[in-house]
Amino acid sequence: MKIRVLLFLVFAIAGAQAARASGPVVADPASVGMSADGLEALRAHFQHYVDEGKLSGLTTLVARKGVVVHFETYGQADKQAGKAVADDAIFRIYSMTKPVTGVGLMMLWEEGKFKLDDPVAKYIPAFADARVFKAQGEDGTVETVPANRQITIRDLMRHTAGLTYGVFGDTPVDKLYQKNGVLEAGLSVEEWMGRLAAQPLLYQPGDAWVYSFAVDVQGRLIEILSGQPLDVYFRERIFKPLGMKDTGFYISNEQAKRLVTMYQVKKEEGLVPTSDPYFPDFTKKPSNFSGGGGLVSSTIDYWRFAQMVANGGELDGVRLLQEETVALMSRDHLPERVNGIAGGKRGLGFGLDFAVVKDVAKQGGYGSVGEFFWGGMANTIFWIDPKEEVVALLMTNILPSNVYPLRPEMHKYVYEAIEAD
């Protein structure tokens, strides 16, 4: 009987270790100047979202000085099936694809394949004769003027190219995107680029910051400059070297079993499952690869990517970028007349595919000047704070974007957990 009990305990412990084997080793927070109580407060706060039925499931991760000191899974990946969120759960990361594309493009910049101020038209001729929206007549016709200058690759990386998204605004140019098939699914990348380039620009290049399809154009540039499809380039140059085994534009049927269900908050019904509005089936190879929003990833995979960036371009002996290049990407590149992003109200500049904190007070009073970050449409977030040597992530899949203040709350709890030196 004692032998049976002992064997049971051995197998139970082994099973528990195996269940956590897909996650990182979590170090003592005190070893890197963080409070265990503070991180417990973070965990308890986000657990309330699950307990109150506001979220089905999520993960949170905090690393400092390159060491993971907090990694938690909460709730269910599929509420209806009662399937718990696992360490290796896969999430739709949408616009958190953008920093990956930026890193991929800057790897080619280091190889001398282009200059930041090269005209985009040098590589994608369809952008050569861009025209800019001026006015819309009563009959709906659109008046345009020639662009003052060529769109540059730097413009693409800082969202000052004059492009828009066609879905987040209601301008005449956004409506042209809708009318003229820019948002149509199933196009080849060549046809899609042609349709995008044929639309008038919303503003003169360099005159404004507008979130846009600019990073999808960067993805196409990577294909042209590298001679590889974007999925192959990412896999061979970024994902395999960093050990990101669950990140891609499409995944296997086995991996799809770990893809969390997308939820939507409806006023009367509460939390309900919803279909993915842009990428309905991640088990199928798409007709073109969205460098602006097409990836799925796990929390651990994306942490490895973010930690590589935080380390100045290197992780576990694998270097993707030089430190100077990461410093260049995380520096504000916006012209003074643009006054940051979001009209300057949030104290943010914009680097090369990262937002950059310029005014901590306008960001809620937590964090550091020089912190850089981005998030995804389904309420995912990550940031890197070089001063405090912090990397933090929150992963969930719920719509609409910013339905809850998850990002500022995560920010607050992480910094409250940092202990004074």
Secondary structure as the mmCIF struct_conf table of DSSP 4:
data_model
#
loop_
_struct_conf.conf_type_id
_struct_conf.id
_struct_conf.beg_label_comp_id
_struct_conf.beg_label_asym_id
_struct_conf.beg_label_seq_id
_struct_conf.end_label_comp_id
_struct_conf.end_label_asym_id
_struct_conf.end_label_seq_id
HELX_RH_AL_P HELX_RH_AL_P1 LYS A 2 ALA A 19
TURN_TY1_P TURN_TY1_P1 ARG A 20 SER A 22
BEND BEND1 GLY A 23 GLY A 23
HELX_LH_PP_P HELX_LH_PP_P1 PRO A 24 ASP A 28
HELX_RH_3T_P HELX_RH_3T_P1 PRO A 29 VAL A 32
TURN_TY1_P TURN_TY1_P2 GLY A 33 GLY A 33
STRN STRN1 MET A 34 MET A 34
HELX_RH_AL_P HELX_RH_AL_P2 ALA A 36 ASP A 51
TURN_TY1_P TURN_TY1_P3 GLU A 52 GLY A 53
BEND BEND2 LYS A 54 LYS A 54
BEND BEND3 SER A 56 SER A 56
STRN STRN2 GLY A 57 ARG A 64
TURN_TY1_P TURN_TY1_P4 LYS A 65 GLY A 66
STRN STRN3 VAL A 67 ASP A 78
TURN_TY1_P TURN_TY1_P5 LYS A 79 GLY A 82
STRN STRN4 LYS A 83 ALA A 84
HELX_LH_PP_P HELX_LH_PP_P2 VAL A 85 ALA A 86
TURN_TY1_P TURN_TY1_P6 ASP A 87 ASP A 88
STRN STRN5 ILE A 90 ARG A 92
HELX_RH_3T_P HELX_RH_3T_P2 TYR A 94 MET A 96
HELX_RH_AL_P HELX_RH_AL_P3 THR A 97 GLU A 110
TURN_TY1_P TURN_TY1_P7 GLU A 111 GLY A 112
BEND BEND4 LYS A 113 LYS A 113
TURN_TY1_P TURN_TY1_P8 LEU A 116 ASP A 117
BEND BEND5 ASP A 118 ASP A 118
STRN STRN6 PRO A 119 PRO A 119
HELX_RH_3T_P HELX_RH_3T_P3 VAL A 120 LYS A 122
TURN_TY1_P TURN_TY1_P9 TYR A 123 TYR A 123
HELX_RH_3T_P HELX_RH_3T_P4 PRO A 125 PHE A 127
TURN_TY1_P TURN_TY1_P10 ALA A 128 ASP A 129
STRN STRN7 ARG A 131 GLN A 136
TURN_TY1_P TURN_TY1_P11 GLU A 138 ASP A 139
BEND BEND6 GLY A 140 GLY A 140
STRN STRN8 VAL A 142 PRO A 146
BEND BEND7 ASN A 148 ARG A 149
STRN STRN9 THR A 152 THR A 152
HELX_RH_AL_P HELX_RH_AL_P4 ILE A 153 ARG A 158
TURN_TY1_P TURN_TY1_P12 HIS A 159 HIS A 159
BEND BEND8 ALA A 161 GLY A 162
BEND BEND9 GLY A 166 PHE A 168
BEND BEND10 THR A 171 THR A 171
HELX_RH_AL_P HELX_RH_AL_P5 PRO A 172 LYS A 179
TURN_TY1_P TURN_TY1_P13 ASN A 180 LEU A 183
TURN_TY1_P TURN_TY1_P14 ALA A 185 GLY A 186
HELX_RH_AL_P HELX_RH_AL_P6 VAL A 189 ALA A 198
BEND BEND11 GLN A 199 GLN A 199
HELX_LH_PP_P HELX_LH_PP_P3 PRO A 200 PRO A 200
STRN STRN10 LEU A 201 LEU A 201
BEND BEND12 LEU A 202 TYR A 203
TURN_TY1_P TURN_TY1_P15 PRO A 205 GLY A 206
BEND BEND13 ASP A 207 ASP A 207
TURN_TY1_P TURN_TY1_P16 PHE A 213 PHE A 213
HELX_RH_AL_P HELX_RH_AL_P7 ALA A 214 SER A 226
BEND BEND14 GLY A 227 GLN A 228
HELX_RH_AL_P HELX_RH_AL_P8 LEU A 230 PHE A 234
HELX_RH_PI_P HELX_RH_PI_P1 ARG A 235 PHE A 239
HELX_RH_AL_P HELX_RH_AL_P9 LYS A 240 LEU A 242
TURN_TY1_P TURN_TY1_P17 GLY A 243 GLY A 243
TURN_TY1_P TURN_TY1_P18 LYS A 245 ASP A 246
STRN STRN11 GLY A 248 GLY A 248
BEND BEND15 PHE A 249 TYR A 250
HELX_RH_AL_P HELX_RH_AL_P10 ASN A 253 ALA A 256
TURN_TY1_P TURN_TY1_P19 LYS A 257 ARG A 258
STRN STRN12 LEU A 259 LEU A 259
HELX_LH_PP_P HELX_LH_PP_P4 VAL A 260 MET A 262
STRN STRN13 TYR A 263 LYS A 266
TURN_TY1_P TURN_TY1_P20 LYS A 267 GLU A 269
STRN STRN14 GLY A 270 PRO A 273
BEND BEND16 PRO A 277 TYR A 278
BEND BEND17 PRO A 280 PRO A 280
TURN_TY1_P TURN_TY1_P21 PHE A 282 THR A 283
BEND BEND18 LYS A 284 LYS A 284
BEND BEND19 SER A 287 ASN A 288
TURN_TY1_P TURN_TY1_P22 GLY A 291 GLY A 293
STRN STRN15 VAL A 296 SER A 298
HELX_RH_AL_P HELX_RH_AL_P11 THR A 299 ALA A 310
TURN_TY1_P TURN_TY1_P23 ASN A 311 GLY A 312
BEND BEND20 GLY A 313 GLY A 313
STRN STRN16 GLU A 314 LEU A 315
TURN_TY1_P TURN_TY1_P24 ASP A 316 GLY A 317
STRN STRN17 VAL A 318 ARG A 319
BEND BEND21 LEU A 320 LEU A 321
HELX_RH_AL_P HELX_RH_AL_P12 GLU A 323 MET A 329
TURN_TY1_P TURN_TY1_P25 SER A 330 SER A 330
BEND BEND22 ARG A 331 ARG A 331
HELX_RH_3T_P HELX_RH_3T_P5 GLU A 336 VAL A 338
BEND BEND23 GLY A 340 ILE A 341
HELX_RH_3T_P HELX_RH_3T_P6 ALA A 342 GLY A 344
TURN_TY1_P TURN_TY1_P26 LYS A 345 ARG A 346
STRN STRN18 LEU A 348 PHE A 350
BEND BEND24 LEU A 352 PHE A 354
STRN STRN19 ALA A 355 VAL A 357
BEND BEND25 LYS A 358 LYS A 358
TURN_TY1_P TURN_TY1_P27 VAL A 360 VAL A 360
HELX_RH_3T_P HELX_RH_3T_P7 ALA A 361 GLN A 363
TURN_TY1_P TURN_TY1_P28 GLY A 364 GLY A 364
BEND BEND26 GLY A 365 GLY A 365
BEND BEND27 GLY A 367 GLY A 367
TURN_TY1_P TURN_TY1_P29 VAL A 369 GLY A 370
STRN STRN20 PHE A 372 GLY A 375
TURN_TY1_P TURN_TY1_P30 MET A 377 ALA A 378
BEND BEND28 ASN A 379 ASN A 379
STRN STRN21 ILE A 381 ASP A 385
TURN_TY1_P TURN_TY1_P31 PRO A 386 GLU A 389
STRN STRN22 VAL A 390 MET A 395
STRN STRN23 ILE A 398 LEU A 399
BEND BEND29 PRO A 400 PRO A 400
TURN_TY1_P TURN_TY1_P32 SER A 401 ASN A 402
BEND BEND30 VAL A 403 TYR A 404
HELX_RH_AL_P HELX_RH_AL_P13 LEU A 406 GLU A 416
TURN_TY1_P TURN_TY1_P33 ALA A 417 ALA A 417
STRN STRN24 ILE A 418 ILE A 418
HELX_LH_PP_P HELX_LH_PP_P5 GLU A 419 ALA A 420
#
